[in-house]
Amino acid sequence: MFEDLRAAKVLNFEMEGATITTMARIFGKRAGMCATVVAHRITGEWNEDPEAEQRACLVGAEALRILTGWDMAKNAAGKKYYFPTLTCK
């Protein structure tokens, strides 16, 4: 399997993100994911770096901050969807 993934130039795979984003879409919600490298599946090496996890959490928090700002701009303009000109001056 790994040889096929390499041939397809796949650099990463994870196990939960697709399920989370699919379920969110089914229920009309938004979802996203941010991943850190923990397991090198080819070599079997593990890297449980608490700083990497902290950085991923900060990325997620910043994404939520940005999305909240977009939602506020969309709602203030009375629009159904966000588009960049709502926040560009």
PDB file of N, CA, C and O in Angstrom:
ATOM      1  N   MET A   1       0.813  -1.185   0.000  1.00  0.00           N
ATOM      2  CA  MET A   1       0.000   0.000   0.000  1.00  0.00           C
ATOM      3  C   MET A   1       0.865   1.261   0.000  1.00  0.00           C
ATOM      4  O   MET A   1       0.565   2.204  -0.732  1.00  0.00           O
ATOM      5  N   PHE A   2       1.929   1.298   0.803  1.00  0.00           N
ATOM      6  CA  PHE A   2       2.761   2.488   0.888  1.00  0.00           C
ATOM      7  C   PHE A   2       3.425   2.808  -0.447  1.00  0.00           C
ATOM      8  O   PHE A   2       3.603   3.977  -0.791  1.00  0.00           O
ATOM      9  N   GLU A   3       3.791   1.778  -1.196  1.00  0.00           N
ATOM     10  CA  GLU A   3       4.412   2.006  -2.499  1.00  0.00           C
ATOM     11  C   GLU A   3       3.430   2.698  -3.442  1.00  0.00           C
ATOM     12  O   GLU A   3       3.813   3.595  -4.193  1.00  0.00           O
ATOM     13  N   ASP A   4       2.166   2.282  -3.404  1.00  0.00           N
ATOM     14  CA  ASP A   4       1.138   2.919  -4.240  1.00  0.00           C
ATOM     15  C   ASP A   4       0.946   4.377  -3.845  1.00  0.00           C
ATOM     16  O   ASP A   4       0.804   5.243  -4.708  1.00  0.00           O
ATOM     17  N   LEU A   5       0.941   4.651  -2.540  1.00  0.00           N
ATOM     18  CA  LEU A   5       0.781   6.023  -2.071  1.00  0.00           C
ATOM     19  C   LEU A   5       1.963   6.890  -2.492  1.00  0.00           C
ATOM     20  O   LEU A   5       1.782   8.033  -2.911  1.00  0.00           O
ATOM     21  N   ARG A   6       3.165   6.347  -2.380  1.00  0.00           N
ATOM     22  CA  ARG A   6       4.352   7.086  -2.819  1.00  0.00           C
ATOM     23  C   ARG A   6       4.286   7.379  -4.309  1.00  0.00           C
ATOM     24  O   ARG A   6       4.587   8.491  -4.743  1.00  0.00           O
ATOM     25  N   ALA A   7       3.892   6.377  -5.096  1.00  0.00           N
ATOM     26  CA  ALA A   7       3.791   6.557  -6.551  1.00  0.00           C
ATOM     27  C   ALA A   7       2.781   7.647  -6.901  1.00  0.00           C
ATOM     28  O   ALA A   7       2.938   8.352  -7.897  1.00  0.00           O
ATOM     29  N   ALA A   8       1.746   7.779  -6.076  1.00  0.00           N
ATOM     30  CA  ALA A   8       0.728   8.809  -6.294  1.00  0.00           C
ATOM     31  C   ALA A   8       1.146  10.150  -5.691  1.00  0.00           C
ATOM     32  O   ALA A   8       0.373  11.108  -5.709  1.00  0.00           O
ATOM     33  N   LYS A   9       2.375  10.221  -5.152  1.00  0.00           N
ATOM     34  CA  LYS A   9       2.926  11.427  -4.526  1.00  0.00           C
ATOM     35  C   LYS A   9       2.131  11.892  -3.304  1.00  0.00           C
ATOM     36  O   LYS A   9       2.058  13.087  -3.017  1.00  0.00           O
ATOM     37  N   VAL A  10       1.541  10.940  -2.595  1.00  0.00           N
ATOM     38  CA  VAL A  10       0.844  11.257  -1.350  1.00  0.00           C
ATOM     39  C   VAL A  10       1.896  11.528  -0.282  1.00  0.00           C
ATOM     40  O   VAL A  10       2.790  10.709  -0.068  1.00  0.00           O
ATOM     41  N   LEU A  11       1.795  12.662   0.383  1.00  0.00           N
ATOM     42  CA  LEU A  11       2.763  13.037   1.412  1.00  0.00           C
ATOM     43  C   LEU A  11       2.251  12.790   2.818  1.00  0.00           C
ATOM     44  O   LEU A  11       3.038  12.697   3.760  1.00  0.00           O
ATOM     45  N   ASN A  12       0.934  12.683   2.966  1.00  0.00           N
ATOM     46  CA  ASN A  12       0.356  12.540   4.294  1.00  0.00           C
ATOM     47  C   ASN A  12      -0.982  11.830   4.182  1.00  0.00           C
ATOM     48  O   ASN A  12      -1.689  11.949   3.181  1.00  0.00           O
ATOM     49  N   PHE A  13      -1.308  11.099   5.214  1.00  0.00           N
ATOM     50  CA  PHE A  13      -2.673  10.597   5.337  1.00  0.00           C
ATOM     51  C   PHE A  13      -3.018  10.555   6.810  1.00  0.00           C
ATOM     52  O   PHE A  13      -2.157  10.363   7.668  1.00  0.00           O
ATOM     53  N   GLU A  14      -4.290  10.738   7.078  1.00  0.00           N
ATOM     54  CA  GLU A  14      -4.757  10.727   8.452  1.00  0.00           C
ATOM     55  C   GLU A  14      -6.051   9.934   8.496  1.00  0.00           C
ATOM     56  O   GLU A  14      -6.550   9.497   7.460  1.00  0.00           O
ATOM     57  N   MET A  15      -6.589   9.750   9.679  1.00  0.00           N
ATOM     58  CA  MET A  15      -7.705   8.818   9.798  1.00  0.00           C
ATOM     59  C   MET A  15      -9.030   9.437  10.203  1.00  0.00           C
ATOM     60  O   MET A  15     -10.075   8.844   9.938  1.00  0.00           O
ATOM     61  N   GLU A  16      -9.034  10.591  10.827  1.00  0.00           N
ATOM     62  CA  GLU A  16     -10.287  11.131  11.356  1.00  0.00           C
ATOM     63  C   GLU A  16     -10.853  12.311  10.586  1.00  0.00           C
ATOM     64  O   GLU A  16     -12.070  12.489  10.547  1.00  0.00           O
ATOM     65  N   GLY A  17     -10.006  13.115   9.977  1.00  0.00           N
ATOM     66  CA  GLY A  17     -10.430  14.363   9.353  1.00  0.00           C
ATOM     67  C   GLY A  17     -11.528  14.206   8.318  1.00  0.00           C
ATOM     68  O   GLY A  17     -12.486  14.979   8.308  1.00  0.00           O
ATOM     69  N   ALA A  18     -11.400  13.220   7.452  1.00  0.00           N
ATOM     70  CA  ALA A  18     -12.416  13.028   6.412  1.00  0.00           C
ATOM     71  C   ALA A  18     -13.769  12.692   7.022  1.00  0.00           C
ATOM     72  O   ALA A  18     -14.800  13.182   6.561  1.00  0.00           O
ATOM     73  N   THR A  19     -13.768  11.867   8.045  1.00  0.00           N
ATOM     74  CA  THR A  19     -15.030  11.505   8.700  1.00  0.00           C
ATOM     75  C   THR A  19     -15.652  12.719   9.383  1.00  0.00           C
ATOM     76  O   THR A  19     -16.854  12.953   9.266  1.00  0.00           O
ATOM     77  N   ILE A  20     -14.839  13.483  10.090  1.00  0.00           N
ATOM     78  CA  ILE A  20     -15.354  14.661  10.797  1.00  0.00           C
ATOM     79  C   ILE A  20     -15.939  15.670   9.815  1.00  0.00           C
ATOM     80  O   ILE A  20     -17.043  16.169  10.028  1.00  0.00           O
ATOM     81  N   THR A  21     -15.209  15.976   8.739  1.00  0.00           N
ATOM     82  CA  THR A  21     -15.710  16.968   7.790  1.00  0.00           C
ATOM     83  C   THR A  21     -16.923  16.458   7.021  1.00  0.00           C
ATOM     84  O   THR A  21     -17.823  17.236   6.705  1.00  0.00           O
ATOM     85  N   THR A  22     -16.962  15.171   6.717  1.00  0.00           N
ATOM     86  CA  THR A  22     -18.132  14.600   6.036  1.00  0.00           C
ATOM     87  C   THR A  22     -19.359  14.662   6.929  1.00  0.00           C
ATOM     88  O   THR A  22     -20.431  15.066   6.480  1.00  0.00           O
ATOM     89  N   MET A  23     -19.215  14.266   8.188  1.00  0.00           N
ATOM     90  CA  MET A  23     -20.355  14.299   9.111  1.00  0.00           C
ATOM     91  C   MET A  23     -20.843  15.733   9.328  1.00  0.00           C
ATOM     92  O   MET A  23     -22.048  15.978   9.391  1.00  0.00           O
ATOM     93  N   ALA A  24     -19.920  16.665   9.441  1.00  0.00           N
ATOM     94  CA  ALA A  24     -20.315  18.068   9.606  1.00  0.00           C
ATOM     95  C   ALA A  24     -21.130  18.528   8.404  1.00  0.00           C
ATOM     96  O   ALA A  24     -22.151  19.196   8.565  1.00  0.00           O
ATOM     97  N   ARG A  25     -20.692  18.180   7.216  1.00  0.00           N
ATOM     98  CA  ARG A  25     -21.408  18.580   5.999  1.00  0.00           C
ATOM     99  C   ARG A  25     -22.801  17.962   5.961  1.00  0.00           C
ATOM    100  O   ARG A  25     -23.770  18.631   5.599  1.00  0.00           O
ATOM    101  N   ILE A  26     -22.903  16.699   6.330  1.00  0.00           N
ATOM    102  CA  ILE A  26     -24.203  16.018   6.342  1.00  0.00           C
ATOM    103  C   ILE A  26     -25.178  16.750   7.253  1.00  0.00           C
ATOM    104  O   ILE A  26     -26.358  16.878   6.927  1.00  0.00           O
ATOM    105  N   PHE A  27     -24.692  17.231   8.396  1.00  0.00           N
ATOM    106  CA  PHE A  27     -25.551  17.896   9.367  1.00  0.00           C
ATOM    107  C   PHE A  27     -25.571  19.420   9.207  1.00  0.00           C
ATOM    108  O   PHE A  27     -26.044  20.132  10.093  1.00  0.00           O
ATOM    109  N   GLY A  28     -25.059  19.916   8.077  1.00  0.00           N
ATOM    110  CA  GLY A  28     -25.122  21.344   7.794  1.00  0.00           C
ATOM    111  C   GLY A  28     -24.216  22.205   8.652  1.00  0.00           C
ATOM    112  O   GLY A  28     -24.508  23.378   8.883  1.00  0.00           O
ATOM    113  N   LYS A  29     -23.129  21.638   9.124  1.00  0.00           N
ATOM    114  CA  LYS A  29     -22.179  22.374   9.968  1.00  0.00           C
ATOM    115  C   LYS A  29     -20.865  22.550   9.226  1.00  0.00           C
ATOM    116  O   LYS A  29     -20.645  21.944   8.177  1.00  0.00           O
ATOM    117  N   ARG A  30     -19.991  23.389   9.782  1.00  0.00           N
ATOM    118  CA  ARG A  30     -18.649  23.551   9.224  1.00  0.00           C
ATOM    119  C   ARG A  30     -17.659  22.805  10.104  1.00  0.00           C
ATOM    120  O   ARG A  30     -17.837  22.699  11.318  1.00  0.00           O
ATOM    121  N   ALA A  31     -16.640  22.304   9.487  1.00  0.00           N
ATOM    122  CA  ALA A  31     -15.588  21.620  10.243  1.00  0.00           C
ATOM    123  C   ALA A  31     -14.273  21.776   9.496  1.00  0.00           C
ATOM    124  O   ALA A  31     -14.251  22.027   8.291  1.00  0.00           O
ATOM    125  N   GLY A  32     -13.216  21.629  10.207  1.00  0.00           N
ATOM    126  CA  GLY A  32     -11.895  21.665   9.613  1.00  0.00           C
ATOM    127  C   GLY A  32     -10.962  20.810  10.440  1.00  0.00           C
ATOM    128  O   GLY A  32     -11.357  20.258  11.466  1.00  0.00           O
ATOM    129  N   MET A  33      -9.734  20.703   9.994  1.00  0.00           N
ATOM    130  CA  MET A  33      -8.772  19.926  10.757  1.00  0.00           C
ATOM    131  C   MET A  33      -7.377  20.475  10.526  1.00  0.00           C
ATOM    132  O   MET A  33      -7.081  21.066   9.487  1.00  0.00           O
ATOM    133  N   CYS A  34      -6.548  20.267  11.501  1.00  0.00           N
ATOM    134  CA  CYS A  34      -5.144  20.632  11.430  1.00  0.00           C
ATOM    135  C   CYS A  34      -4.376  19.438  11.990  1.00  0.00           C
ATOM    136  O   CYS A  34      -4.682  18.950  13.078  1.00  0.00           O
ATOM    137  N   ALA A  35      -3.397  18.979  11.256  1.00  0.00           N
ATOM    138  CA  ALA A  35      -2.690  17.762  11.666  1.00  0.00           C
ATOM    139  C   ALA A  35      -1.226  18.053  11.990  1.00  0.00           C
ATOM    140  O   ALA A  35      -0.618  18.965  11.430  1.00  0.00           O
ATOM    141  N   THR A  36      -0.688  17.275  12.888  1.00  0.00           N
ATOM    142  CA  THR A  36       0.749  17.263  13.129  1.00  0.00           C
ATOM    143  C   THR A  36       1.234  15.851  12.845  1.00  0.00           C
ATOM    144  O   THR A  36       0.464  14.893  12.915  1.00  0.00           O
ATOM    145  N   VAL A  37       2.500  15.732  12.529  1.00  0.00           N
ATOM    146  CA  VAL A  37       3.063  14.413  12.236  1.00  0.00           C
ATOM    147  C   VAL A  37       3.398  13.736  13.556  1.00  0.00           C
ATOM    148  O   VAL A  37       4.204  14.240  14.338  1.00  0.00           O
ATOM    149  N   VAL A  38       2.779  12.604  13.793  1.00  0.00           N
ATOM    150  CA  VAL A  38       3.049  11.827  15.001  1.00  0.00           C
ATOM    151  C   VAL A  38       3.737  10.521  14.624  1.00  0.00           C
ATOM    152  O   VAL A  38       4.746  10.154  15.224  1.00  0.00           O
ATOM    153  N   ALA A  39       3.201   9.827  13.644  1.00  0.00           N
ATOM    154  CA  ALA A  39       3.731   8.516  13.263  1.00  0.00           C
ATOM    155  C   ALA A  39       4.273   8.554  11.843  1.00  0.00           C
ATOM    156  O   ALA A  39       3.588   8.994  10.919  1.00  0.00           O
ATOM    157  N   HIS A  40       5.500   8.092  11.676  1.00  0.00           N
ATOM    158  CA  HIS A  40       6.075   7.897  10.347  1.00  0.00           C
ATOM    159  C   HIS A  40       5.794   6.445   9.994  1.00  0.00           C
ATOM    160  O   HIS A  40       6.507   5.541  10.430  1.00  0.00           O
ATOM    161  N   ARG A  41       4.762   6.229   9.210  1.00  0.00           N
ATOM    162  CA  ARG A  41       4.271   4.871   8.956  1.00  0.00           C
ATOM    163  C   ARG A  41       5.278   3.987   8.231  1.00  0.00           C
ATOM    164  O   ARG A  41       5.216   2.764   8.359  1.00  0.00           O
ATOM    165  N   ILE A  42       6.193   4.563   7.482  1.00  0.00           N
ATOM    166  CA  ILE A  42       7.184   3.759   6.766  1.00  0.00           C
ATOM    167  C   ILE A  42       8.251   3.234   7.719  1.00  0.00           C
ATOM    168  O   ILE A  42       8.589   2.050   7.688  1.00  0.00           O
ATOM    169  N   THR A  43       8.785   4.121   8.571  1.00  0.00           N
ATOM    170  CA  THR A  43       9.884   3.727   9.458  1.00  0.00           C
ATOM    171  C   THR A  43       9.410   3.233  10.818  1.00  0.00           C
ATOM    172  O   THR A  43      10.165   2.590  11.547  1.00  0.00           O
ATOM    173  N   GLY A  44       8.159   3.534  11.158  1.00  0.00           N
ATOM    174  CA  GLY A  44       7.647   3.153  12.463  1.00  0.00           C
ATOM    175  C   GLY A  44       8.041   4.113  13.575  1.00  0.00           C
ATOM    176  O   GLY A  44       7.755   3.857  14.745  1.00  0.00           O
ATOM    177  N   GLU A  45       8.697   5.222  13.224  1.00  0.00           N
ATOM    178  CA  GLU A  45       9.103   6.207  14.233  1.00  0.00           C
ATOM    179  C   GLU A  45       7.893   6.987  14.735  1.00  0.00           C
ATOM    180  O   GLU A  45       6.945   7.241  13.992  1.00  0.00           O
ATOM    181  N   TRP A  46       7.946   7.361  16.017  1.00  0.00           N
ATOM    182  CA  TRP A  46       6.887   8.162  16.632  1.00  0.00           C
ATOM    183  C   TRP A  46       7.481   9.460  17.122  1.00  0.00           C
ATOM    184  O   TRP A  46       8.601   9.487  17.632  1.00  0.00           O
ATOM    185  N   ASN A  47       6.734  10.538  16.969  1.00  0.00           N
ATOM    186  CA  ASN A  47       7.172  11.851  17.416  1.00  0.00           C
ATOM    187  C   ASN A  47       6.012  12.504  18.155  1.00  0.00           C
ATOM    188  O   ASN A  47       5.148  13.131  17.542  1.00  0.00           O
ATOM    189  N   GLU A  48       5.999  12.355  19.446  1.00  0.00           N
ATOM    190  CA  GLU A  48       4.937  12.963  20.251  1.00  0.00           C
ATOM    191  C   GLU A  48       5.461  14.278  20.814  1.00  0.00           C
ATOM    192  O   GLU A  48       5.837  14.366  21.983  1.00  0.00           O
ATOM    193  N   ASP A  49       5.476  15.295  19.958  1.00  0.00           N
ATOM    194  CA  ASP A  49       6.015  16.606  20.303  1.00  0.00           C
ATOM    195  C   ASP A  49       4.909  17.500  20.848  1.00  0.00           C
ATOM    196  O   ASP A  49       4.036  17.925  20.091  1.00  0.00           O
ATOM    197  N   PRO A  50       4.927  17.796  22.150  1.00  0.00           N
ATOM    198  CA  PRO A  50       3.886  18.651  22.722  1.00  0.00           C
ATOM    199  C   PRO A  50       3.841  20.039  22.077  1.00  0.00           C
ATOM    200  O   PRO A  50       2.772  20.642  21.988  1.00  0.00           O
ATOM    201  N   GLU A  51       4.990  20.549  21.629  1.00  0.00           N
ATOM    202  CA  GLU A  51       5.000  21.858  20.972  1.00  0.00           C
ATOM    203  C   GLU A  51       4.260  21.803  19.640  1.00  0.00           C
ATOM    204  O   GLU A  51       3.579  22.761  19.274  1.00  0.00           O
ATOM    205  N   ALA A  52       4.385  20.699  18.915  1.00  0.00           N
ATOM    206  CA  ALA A  52       3.666  20.558  17.644  1.00  0.00           C
ATOM    207  C   ALA A  52       2.166  20.535  17.897  1.00  0.00           C
ATOM    208  O   ALA A  52       1.395  21.143  17.155  1.00  0.00           O
ATOM    209  N   GLU A  53       1.758  19.838  18.937  1.00  0.00           N
ATOM    210  CA  GLU A  53       0.331  19.807  19.281  1.00  0.00           C
ATOM    211  C   GLU A  53      -0.155  21.195  19.680  1.00  0.00           C
ATOM    212  O   GLU A  53      -1.258  21.598  19.312  1.00  0.00           O
ATOM    213  N   GLN A  54       0.663  21.923  20.430  1.00  0.00           N
ATOM    214  CA  GLN A  54       0.286  23.276  20.845  1.00  0.00           C
ATOM    215  C   GLN A  54       0.158  24.187  19.628  1.00  0.00           C
ATOM    216  O   GLN A  54      -0.778  24.982  19.544  1.00  0.00           O
ATOM    217  N   ARG A  55       1.100  24.075  18.678  1.00  0.00           N
ATOM    218  CA  ARG A  55       1.018  24.894  17.463  1.00  0.00           C
ATOM    219  C   ARG A  55      -0.237  24.565  16.667  1.00  0.00           C
ATOM    220  O   ARG A  55      -0.881  25.466  16.128  1.00  0.00           O
ATOM    221  N   ALA A  56      -0.594  23.285  16.585  1.00  0.00           N
ATOM    222  CA  ALA A  56      -1.817  22.893  15.873  1.00  0.00           C
ATOM    223  C   ALA A  56      -3.045  23.498  16.555  1.00  0.00           C
ATOM    224  O   ALA A  56      -3.973  23.946  15.882  1.00  0.00           O
ATOM    225  N   CYS A  57      -3.048  23.509  17.870  1.00  0.00           N
ATOM    226  CA  CYS A  57      -4.169  24.120  18.604  1.00  0.00           C
ATOM    227  C   CYS A  57      -4.242  25.617  18.339  1.00  0.00           C
ATOM    228  O   CYS A  57      -5.332  26.168  18.189  1.00  0.00           O
ATOM    229  N   LEU A  58      -3.096  26.275  18.281  1.00  0.00           N
ATOM    230  CA  LEU A  58      -3.076  27.712  17.991  1.00  0.00           C
ATOM    231  C   LEU A  58      -3.574  27.996  16.573  1.00  0.00           C
ATOM    232  O   LEU A  58      -4.273  28.983  16.344  1.00  0.00           O
ATOM    233  N   VAL A  59      -3.215  27.137  15.631  1.00  0.00           N
ATOM    234  CA  VAL A  59      -3.714  27.283  14.257  1.00  0.00           C
ATOM    235  C   VAL A  59      -5.232  27.158  14.245  1.00  0.00           C
ATOM    236  O   VAL A  59      -5.918  27.948  13.596  1.00  0.00           O
ATOM    237  N   GLY A  60      -5.754  26.167  14.961  1.00  0.00           N
ATOM    238  CA  GLY A  60      -7.204  25.984  15.038  1.00  0.00           C
ATOM    239  C   GLY A  60      -7.896  27.174  15.672  1.00  0.00           C
ATOM    240  O   GLY A  60      -8.948  27.605  15.202  1.00  0.00           O
ATOM    241  N   ALA A  61      -7.316  27.708  16.733  1.00  0.00           N
ATOM    242  CA  ALA A  61      -7.907  28.874  17.398  1.00  0.00           C
ATOM    243  C   ALA A  61      -7.897  30.089  16.475  1.00  0.00           C
ATOM    244  O   ALA A  61      -8.865  30.848  16.441  1.00  0.00           O
ATOM    245  N   GLU A  62      -6.819  30.278  15.734  1.00  0.00           N
ATOM    246  CA  GLU A  62      -6.748  31.399  14.790  1.00  0.00           C
ATOM    247  C   GLU A  62      -7.770  31.224  13.665  1.00  0.00           C
ATOM    248  O   GLU A  62      -8.391  32.196  13.235  1.00  0.00           O
ATOM    249  N   ALA A  63      -7.944  29.998  13.189  1.00  0.00           N
ATOM    250  CA  ALA A  63      -8.957  29.743  12.153  1.00  0.00           C
ATOM    251  C   ALA A  63     -10.349  30.092  12.666  1.00  0.00           C
ATOM    252  O   ALA A  63     -11.148  30.687  11.942  1.00  0.00           O
ATOM    253  N   LEU A  64     -10.639  29.728  13.901  1.00  0.00           N
ATOM    254  CA  LEU A  64     -11.941  30.078  14.484  1.00  0.00           C
ATOM    255  C   LEU A  64     -12.114  31.590  14.602  1.00  0.00           C
ATOM    256  O   LEU A  64     -13.199  32.116  14.355  1.00  0.00           O
ATOM    257  N   ARG A  65     -11.049  32.282  14.979  1.00  0.00           N
ATOM    258  CA  ARG A  65     -11.113  33.742  15.078  1.00  0.00           C
ATOM    259  C   ARG A  65     -11.421  34.359  13.715  1.00  0.00           C
ATOM    260  O   ARG A  65     -12.261  35.253  13.607  1.00  0.00           O
ATOM    261  N   ILE A  66     -10.740  33.879  12.682  1.00  0.00           N
ATOM    262  CA  ILE A  66     -10.965  34.400  11.326  1.00  0.00           C
ATOM    263  C   ILE A  66     -12.384  34.102  10.862  1.00  0.00           C
ATOM    264  O   ILE A  66     -13.068  34.987  10.348  1.00  0.00           O
ATOM    265  N   LEU A  67     -12.830  32.859  11.039  1.00  0.00           N
ATOM    266  CA  LEU A  67     -14.185  32.492  10.612  1.00  0.00           C
ATOM    267  C   LEU A  67     -15.249  33.295  11.350  1.00  0.00           C
ATOM    268  O   LEU A  67     -16.261  33.680  10.764  1.00  0.00           O
ATOM    269  N   THR A  68     -15.022  33.548  12.633  1.00  0.00           N
ATOM    270  CA  THR A  68     -15.975  34.351  13.405  1.00  0.00           C
ATOM    271  C   THR A  68     -16.057  35.765  12.836  1.00  0.00           C
ATOM    272  O   THR A  68     -17.145  36.326  12.711  1.00  0.00           O
ATOM    273  N   GLY A  69     -14.915  36.335  12.495  1.00  0.00           N
ATOM    274  CA  GLY A  69     -14.897  37.665  11.884  1.00  0.00           C
ATOM    275  C   GLY A  69     -15.634  37.680  10.555  1.00  0.00           C
ATOM    276  O   GLY A  69     -16.368  38.621  10.253  1.00  0.00           O
ATOM    277  N   TRP A  70     -15.434  36.634   9.762  1.00  0.00           N
ATOM    278  CA  TRP A  70     -16.140  36.542   8.478  1.00  0.00           C
ATOM    279  C   TRP A  70     -17.645  36.435   8.700  1.00  0.00           C
ATOM    280  O   TRP A  70     -18.431  37.079   8.004  1.00  0.00           O
ATOM    281  N   ASP A  71     -18.038  35.621   9.668  1.00  0.00           N
ATOM    282  CA  ASP A  71     -19.473  35.478   9.961  1.00  0.00           C
ATOM    283  C   ASP A  71     -20.076  36.804  10.409  1.00  0.00           C
ATOM    284  O   ASP A  71     -21.185  37.156  10.008  1.00  0.00           O
ATOM    285  N   MET A  72     -19.346  37.530  11.235  1.00  0.00           N
ATOM    286  CA  MET A  72     -19.851  38.818  11.710  1.00  0.00           C
ATOM    287  C   MET A  72     -20.002  39.803  10.548  1.00  0.00           C
ATOM    288  O   MET A  72     -20.994  40.528  10.475  1.00  0.00           O
ATOM    289  N   ALA A  73     -19.020  39.830   9.638  1.00  0.00           N
ATOM    290  CA  ALA A  73     -19.092  40.725   8.476  1.00  0.00           C
ATOM    291  C   ALA A  73     -20.252  40.332   7.565  1.00  0.00           C
ATOM    292  O   ALA A  73     -20.967  41.193   7.054  1.00  0.00           O
ATOM    293  N   LYS A  74     -20.431  39.041   7.367  1.00  0.00           N
ATOM    294  CA  LYS A  74     -21.527  38.532   6.530  1.00  0.00           C
ATOM    295  C   LYS A  74     -22.871  38.926   7.125  1.00  0.00           C
ATOM    296  O   LYS A  74     -23.745  39.424   6.416  1.00  0.00           O
ATOM    297  N   ASN A  75     -23.035  38.707   8.405  1.00  0.00           N
ATOM    298  CA  ASN A  75     -24.302  39.029   9.072  1.00  0.00           C
ATOM    299  C   ASN A  75     -24.567  40.533   9.087  1.00  0.00           C
ATOM    300  O   ASN A  75     -25.700  40.968   8.880  1.00  0.00           O
ATOM    301  N   ALA A  76     -23.530  41.322   9.328  1.00  0.00           N
ATOM    302  CA  ALA A  76     -23.691  42.781   9.353  1.00  0.00           C
ATOM    303  C   ALA A  76     -24.113  43.320   7.990  1.00  0.00           C
ATOM    304  O   ALA A  76     -24.827  44.319   7.902  1.00  0.00           O
ATOM    305  N   ALA A  77     -23.663  42.645   6.922  1.00  0.00           N
ATOM    306  CA  ALA A  77     -24.017  43.078   5.567  1.00  0.00           C
ATOM    307  C   ALA A  77     -25.341  42.477   5.102  1.00  0.00           C
ATOM    308  O   ALA A  77     -25.829  42.800   4.019  1.00  0.00           O
ATOM    309  N   GLY A  78     -25.922  41.599   5.927  1.00  0.00           N
ATOM    310  CA  GLY A  78     -27.183  40.960   5.555  1.00  0.00           C
ATOM    311  C   GLY A  78     -27.038  39.973   4.412  1.00  0.00           C
ATOM    312  O   GLY A  78     -27.979  39.763   3.646  1.00  0.00           O
ATOM    313  N   LYS A  79     -25.870  39.369   4.294  1.00  0.00           N
ATOM    314  CA  LYS A  79     -25.599  38.421   3.210  1.00  0.00           C
ATOM    315  C   LYS A  79     -25.688  36.987   3.714  1.00  0.00           C
ATOM    316  O   LYS A  79     -25.471  36.711   4.894  1.00  0.00           O
ATOM    317  N   LYS A  80     -26.013  36.078   2.792  1.00  0.00           N
ATOM    318  CA  LYS A  80     -26.088  34.659   3.138  1.00  0.00           C
ATOM    319  C   LYS A  80     -24.694  34.038   3.194  1.00  0.00           C
ATOM    320  O   LYS A  80     -24.433  33.150   4.006  1.00  0.00           O
ATOM    321  N   TYR A  81     -23.804  34.511   2.326  1.00  0.00           N
ATOM    322  CA  TYR A  81     -22.458  33.955   2.234  1.00  0.00           C
ATOM    323  C   TYR A  81     -21.418  35.054   2.416  1.00  0.00           C
ATOM    324  O   TYR A  81     -21.665  36.221   2.113  1.00  0.00           O
ATOM    325  N   TYR A  82     -20.256  34.660   2.913  1.00  0.00           N
ATOM    326  CA  TYR A  82     -19.135  35.584   3.034  1.00  0.00           C
ATOM    327  C   TYR A  82     -18.420  35.662   1.688  1.00  0.00           C
ATOM    328  O   TYR A  82     -18.289  34.659   0.987  1.00  0.00           O
ATOM    329  N   PHE A  83     -17.964  36.848   1.340  1.00  0.00           N
ATOM    330  CA  PHE A  83     -17.059  37.019   0.210  1.00  0.00           C
ATOM    331  C   PHE A  83     -16.071  38.112   0.585  1.00  0.00           C
ATOM    332  O   PHE A  83     -16.420  39.014   1.346  1.00  0.00           O
ATOM    333  N   PRO A  84     -14.839  38.056   0.068  1.00  0.00           N
ATOM    334  CA  PRO A  84     -13.756  38.916   0.548  1.00  0.00           C
ATOM    335  C   PRO A  84     -14.043  40.409   0.551  1.00  0.00           C
ATOM    336  O   PRO A  84     -13.534  41.119   1.419  1.00  0.00           O
ATOM    337  N   THR A  85     -14.834  40.910  -0.382  1.00  0.00           N
ATOM    338  CA  THR A  85     -15.065  42.356  -0.395  1.00  0.00           C
ATOM    339  C   THR A  85     -15.845  42.832   0.827  1.00  0.00           C
ATOM    340  O   THR A  85     -15.933  44.036   1.070  1.00  0.00           O
ATOM    341  N   LEU A  86     -16.410  41.909   1.595  1.00  0.00           N
ATOM    342  CA  LEU A  86     -17.095  42.306   2.828  1.00  0.00           C
ATOM    343  C   LEU A  86     -16.117  42.818   3.879  1.00  0.00           C
ATOM    344  O   LEU A  86     -16.480  43.630   4.730  1.00  0.00           O
ATOM    345  N   THR A  87     -14.878  42.342   3.817  1.00  0.00           N
ATOM    346  CA  THR A  87     -13.899  42.740   4.830  1.00  0.00           C
ATOM    347  C   THR A  87     -12.736  43.533   4.251  1.00  0.00           C
ATOM    348  O   THR A  87     -11.885  43.998   5.010  1.00  0.00           O
ATOM    349  N   CYS A  88     -12.668  43.702   2.941  1.00  0.00           N
ATOM    350  CA  CYS A  88     -11.606  44.510   2.320  1.00  0.00           C
ATOM    351  C   CYS A  88     -12.033  45.966   2.298  1.00  0.00           C
ATOM    352  O   CYS A  88     -13.184  46.282   1.999  1.00  0.00           O
ATOM    353  N   LYS A  89     -11.126  46.823   2.608  1.00  0.00           N
ATOM    354  CA  LYS A  89     -11.447  48.256   2.629  1.00  0.00           C
ATOM    355  C   LYS A  89     -10.804  48.946   1.466  1.00  0.00           C
ATOM    356  O   LYS A  89     -10.955  50.157   1.307  1.00  0.00           O
TER     357      LYS A  89
END
